[in-house]
Amino acid sequence: QVQLVESGGGSVQAGGSLRLSCATSGSIFSIRNWGWYHQAPGKQRELVATIIRDDITNYAGSVEGRFTVSRDNTKNTVYLRMNSLKPEDTGVYYCKATTLTFPPRDYWGQGTQVTVSS
């Protein structure tokens, strides 16, 4: 089992920054990769960034150059640094962990709200 708890959301003006955290506990050794997802109001959840155990990262085109995903192994925490925020970045951000097991399992956090005003 893996538990994920997101934090760090809030309300900011366009152009501002936030850093989201995803605290991970449980069977951390079984995790293959983490992902950050964005769900805008009335829309489907979309992947914005991933980080793999060896710290390879990938980003959606809409956040490339503005968002940075990183990991602190000493704190078992994954971060999403969000700069140059835009109103369209508003929504709930979720952290997901995918395990190395076969078949792989996904674990989700409860989400954290980000609101960007123009």
Sine and cosine of phi, psi and omega as CSV:
sin_phi,cos_phi,sin_psi,cos_psi,sin_omega,cos_omega
0.00,0.00,0.56,-0.83,0.04,-1.00
-0.77,-0.64,0.69,-0.72,0.07,-1.00
-0.89,-0.45,0.67,-0.74,-0.01,-1.00
-0.79,-0.61,0.72,-0.70,0.04,-1.00
-0.75,-0.66,0.90,-0.43,0.03,-1.00
-1.00,0.02,0.47,-0.88,0.09,-1.00
-0.40,-0.91,0.16,-0.99,0.09,-1.00
0.97,-0.24,-0.08,1.00,0.03,-1.00
-0.93,0.36,0.15,-0.99,0.01,-1.00
0.19,-0.98,-0.24,-0.97,0.00,-1.00
-0.92,-0.40,0.77,-0.64,0.01,-1.00
-0.65,-0.76,0.29,-0.96,0.11,-0.99
-1.00,0.06,0.38,-0.92,0.04,-1.00
-0.81,0.58,0.68,-0.74,-0.05,-1.00
1.00,-0.08,-0.22,0.98,-0.03,-1.00
-0.99,0.16,-0.06,-1.00,-0.06,-1.00
-0.72,-0.69,0.46,-0.89,0.13,-0.99
-0.58,-0.81,0.42,-0.91,0.14,-0.99
-0.83,-0.56,0.88,-0.48,0.05,-1.00
-1.00,-0.04,0.54,-0.84,0.04,-1.00
-0.85,-0.53,0.55,-0.84,0.06,-1.00
-0.77,-0.64,0.99,-0.12,0.01,-1.00
-0.98,0.18,0.79,-0.61,-0.09,-1.00
-0.92,-0.39,0.68,-0.73,0.07,-1.00
-0.61,-0.79,0.17,-0.99,-0.03,-1.00
1.00,-0.08,-0.67,-0.74,-0.08,-1.00
-0.99,0.14,0.92,0.40,-0.08,-1.00
-0.89,0.46,-0.56,0.83,-0.03,-1.00
-0.88,0.48,-0.37,0.93,-0.05,-1.00
-1.00,0.06,-0.07,1.00,-0.09,-1.00
-0.99,0.12,0.76,-0.65,0.04,-1.00
-1.00,-0.01,-0.68,0.73,-0.02,-1.00
-0.39,-0.92,0.33,-0.94,0.09,-1.00
-0.89,-0.45,0.49,-0.87,0.08,-1.00
-0.70,-0.71,0.55,-0.83,0.16,-0.99
-0.95,-0.30,0.74,-0.67,-0.02,-1.00
-0.85,-0.53,0.52,-0.86,0.02,-1.00
-0.87,-0.50,0.76,-0.65,0.09,-1.00
-0.85,-0.53,0.97,-0.26,0.04,-1.00
-0.97,0.25,0.39,-0.92,0.00,-1.00
-0.82,0.58,0.81,-0.58,0.04,-1.00
0.97,0.25,0.16,0.99,-0.04,-1.00
-0.83,-0.56,0.20,-0.98,0.02,-1.00
-0.97,0.23,0.38,-0.92,0.05,-1.00
-0.94,0.34,0.71,-0.71,-0.03,-1.00
-0.79,-0.61,0.60,-0.80,0.02,-1.00
-0.97,0.26,0.75,-0.66,0.04,-1.00
-0.92,-0.39,-0.49,0.87,-0.04,-1.00
-0.34,-0.94,0.54,-0.84,0.10,-1.00
-0.72,-0.69,0.44,-0.90,0.12,-0.99
-0.66,-0.76,0.75,-0.66,-0.03,-1.00
-0.99,-0.16,0.27,-0.96,-0.10,-0.99
-0.79,0.61,-0.60,0.80,0.00,-1.00
-1.00,0.02,0.33,0.94,0.12,-0.99
0.94,0.34,0.38,0.92,0.19,-0.98
-0.97,0.25,0.73,-0.68,-0.06,-1.00
-0.87,-0.50,0.46,-0.89,0.08,-1.00
-0.63,-0.78,0.50,-0.86,-0.07,-1.00
-0.71,-0.71,0.51,-0.86,0.18,-0.98
-0.94,0.33,0.48,-0.88,-0.04,-1.00
-0.86,0.52,-0.52,0.86,-0.06,-1.00
-0.94,0.35,-0.31,0.95,-0.03,-1.00
-0.88,-0.48,-0.10,1.00,-0.02,-1.00
-0.82,0.58,0.78,-0.63,0.00,-1.00
1.00,0.04,-0.23,0.97,0.01,-1.00
-0.93,-0.37,-0.58,0.82,-0.04,-1.00
-0.95,-0.31,0.55,-0.83,0.06,-1.00
-0.72,-0.70,0.80,-0.60,0.06,-1.00
-0.98,-0.21,0.66,-0.75,-0.02,-1.00
-0.53,-0.85,0.15,-0.99,-0.08,-1.00
-0.64,-0.77,0.67,-0.75,0.09,-1.00
-0.89,-0.45,0.97,-0.22,-0.05,-1.00
-0.92,0.40,-0.48,0.88,-0.02,-1.00
-0.93,0.36,-0.42,0.91,-0.01,-1.00
-0.94,-0.34,0.01,1.00,-0.05,-1.00
0.78,0.62,0.70,0.71,-0.08,-1.00
-0.75,-0.67,0.65,-0.76,0.10,-1.00
-0.94,-0.35,0.65,-0.76,-0.07,-1.00
-0.88,-0.48,0.43,-0.90,0.18,-0.98
-0.76,-0.65,0.96,-0.29,0.06,-1.00
-1.00,0.04,0.82,-0.57,-0.06,-1.00
-0.88,-0.48,0.91,-0.41,0.03,-1.00
-0.93,-0.38,0.27,-0.96,0.05,-1.00
0.76,0.65,0.75,0.66,-0.08,-1.00
-0.90,0.43,0.57,-0.82,-0.01,-1.00
-0.87,-0.50,0.39,-0.92,0.03,-1.00
-0.82,0.57,-0.54,0.84,0.00,-1.00
-0.95,0.30,-0.13,0.99,0.11,-0.99
-0.99,0.15,-0.11,0.99,0.01,-1.00
-0.87,0.49,0.64,-0.77,0.04,-1.00
0.50,-0.86,-0.17,-0.99,0.04,-1.00
-0.99,-0.14,0.72,-0.69,0.02,-1.00
-0.95,-0.30,0.77,-0.64,-0.03,-1.00
-0.89,-0.46,0.56,-0.83,0.12,-0.99
-0.97,-0.25,0.68,-0.73,0.05,-1.00
-0.77,-0.64,0.67,-0.74,0.10,-1.00
-0.90,-0.43,0.70,-0.71,0.04,-1.00
-0.91,-0.43,0.73,-0.69,-0.11,-0.99
-1.00,0.00,0.24,-0.97,0.05,-1.00
-0.98,0.17,-0.16,0.99,-0.09,-1.00
-0.91,0.42,0.28,-0.96,0.11,-0.99
-0.87,-0.50,0.86,-0.50,-0.10,0.99
-0.95,0.32,0.38,-0.93,0.02,-1.00
-0.93,0.38,0.48,-0.87,0.04,-1.00
-0.89,-0.46,0.57,-0.82,0.05,-1.00
-0.95,-0.31,0.67,-0.74,0.09,-1.00
-0.83,-0.56,0.66,-0.75,-0.04,-1.00
-0.87,-0.49,0.53,-0.85,0.18,-0.98
-1.00,0.07,-0.03,-1.00,-0.08,-1.00
-1.00,0.08,-0.22,0.97,0.01,-1.00
1.00,-0.06,0.40,-0.92,0.06,-1.00
-0.66,-0.75,0.69,-0.72,-0.11,-0.99
-0.99,0.10,0.74,-0.68,0.11,-0.99
-0.85,-0.53,0.79,-0.61,0.03,-1.00
-0.82,-0.58,0.84,-0.54,-0.01,-1.00
-0.90,-0.43,0.87,-0.49,-0.02,-1.00
-0.98,-0.18,0.51,-0.86,-0.03,-1.00
-1.00,0.00,0.00,0.00,0.00,0.00
